[in-house]
Amino acid sequence: MMDNCVFCNIIKGDIPTKKIYENENFFSIPDAKPIVEGHSLVISKKHFKTSLDLPNSLGTELLDCIKKTSLKLIDEKKIEAFNIINNNFKAAGQVVNHIHFHIIPRKKDDGLKMIV
């Protein structure tokens, strides 16, 4: 854990937040600065800077957390679709140097522009 990492501080319990879903190595929370309602984050409980640092052995559990969080958003927020985004390194838009995935709820004609 890193003392100056906001996600590590959430994991330690220093910053209270509502968890959407949790398994052994990942959890999801609402984004503190959502770009749309329901914008959520899936975060590793261990501090890895980018997806390049994440062990392959955690892939199934990561996907489980992404899927269960997305299904909960579909059920509770009645979203039509979603994007899953992972920014790696500053030039790609990574702000917190702790691996995390954004789940961005989408609706038809919502006006959001995504770069692919």
C-alpha positions in Angstrom: 0.0 0.0 0.0 1.1 3.5 -0.7 0.4 6.2 1.9 -0.1 9.0 -0.8 -2.5 6.8 -3.0 -6.2 7.7 -2.6 -7.3 4.2 -3.6 -4.9 2.6 -1.0 -6.4 5.0 1.6 -9.9 3.8 0.6 -8.7 0.2 1.0 -7.2 0.9 4.4 -10.5 2.5 5.5 -9.1 6.0 5.9 -11.5 7.4 3.3 -15.1 6.1 3.6 -16.9 5.2 0.5 -19.9 3.0 -0.6 -18.8 -0.2 -2.3 -20.9 -1.5 -5.2 -19.3 -4.9 -5.4 -16.3 -6.7 -3.9 -14.4 -9.9 -4.3 -11.1 -11.1 -2.9 -8.8 -8.8 -5.0 -11.0 -6.1 -6.5 -13.9 -3.8 -5.5 -16.0 -1.2 -7.2 -17.2 2.2 -6.0 -19.0 5.2 -7.4 -16.6 7.7 -9.1 -16.0 10.7 -6.8 -16.3 13.0 -9.9 -18.6 11.2 -12.2 -19.0 12.3 -15.9 -22.5 10.7 -15.9 -24.8 9.2 -13.3 -23.6 5.7 -12.3 -19.9 6.3 -13.4 -18.1 3.7 -11.3 -14.5 2.5 -10.7 -13.2 -1.1 -10.4 -10.1 -1.0 -8.3 -7.4 -3.6 -7.4 -7.0 -4.1 -3.6 -3.3 -4.4 -4.2 -1.3 -1.5 -5.5 -0.3 -2.0 -9.1 0.4 1.1 -11.1 -0.9 0.0 -14.5 -2.5 -3.0 -16.2 1.1 -4.0 -17.2 1.8 -4.6 -13.6 -1.3 -6.7 -12.9 -0.5 -10.5 -12.7 -2.3 -12.5 -15.4 -3.6 -14.8 -12.6 -6.0 -12.0 -11.4 -7.6 -11.6 -14.8 -10.6 -13.8 -14.1 -11.3 -12.0 -10.8 -11.0 -8.6 -12.4 -13.5 -9.6 -15.1 -15.9 -10.9 -12.4 -15.8 -7.5 -10.6 -16.3 -5.6 -13.9 -19.2 -7.8 -15.0 -21.0 -7.9 -11.6 -20.6 -4.1 -11.2 -21.9 -3.5 -14.8 -24.9 -5.9 -14.2 -25.8 -4.0 -11.0 -25.7 -0.7 -12.9 -27.9 -2.1 -15.6 -30.4 -3.3 -13.0 -30.3 -0.3 -10.6 -29.6 2.6 -12.9 -31.5 1.3 -16.0 -28.6 2.1 -18.3 -28.7 1.0 -21.9 -25.0 0.4 -22.5 -21.6 1.1 -21.0 -17.9 1.7 -21.8 -15.1 0.1 -19.9 -12.0 2.3 -19.8 -8.5 1.8 -18.4 -6.0 4.6 -18.7 -2.3 3.6 -18.5 0.3 6.3 -17.8 -0.1 10.1 -17.7 -0.1 10.6 -21.5 -3.2 8.3 -21.7 -5.0 10.2 -19.0 -4.2 8.2 -15.9 -4.6 10.5 -12.9 -4.3 8.0 -10.0 -1.3 5.7 -10.3 -3.2 2.7 -9.0 -4.8 0.3 -11.6 -8.5 1.0 -12.0 -11.2 0.7 -14.7 -13.9 3.2 -15.4 -17.4 1.8 -16.1 -19.2 4.6 -17.9 -23.0 4.2 -18.3 -24.3 5.2 -21.7 -27.7 6.1 -23.2 -28.6 6.6 -26.8 -27.7 10.2 -27.9 -26.1 11.0 -24.5 -23.6 13.4 -26.2 -20.5 11.7 -24.7 -17.6 11.4 -27.1 -15.3 8.5 -26.6 -11.9 8.1 -28.3 -11.3 4.5 -29.6 
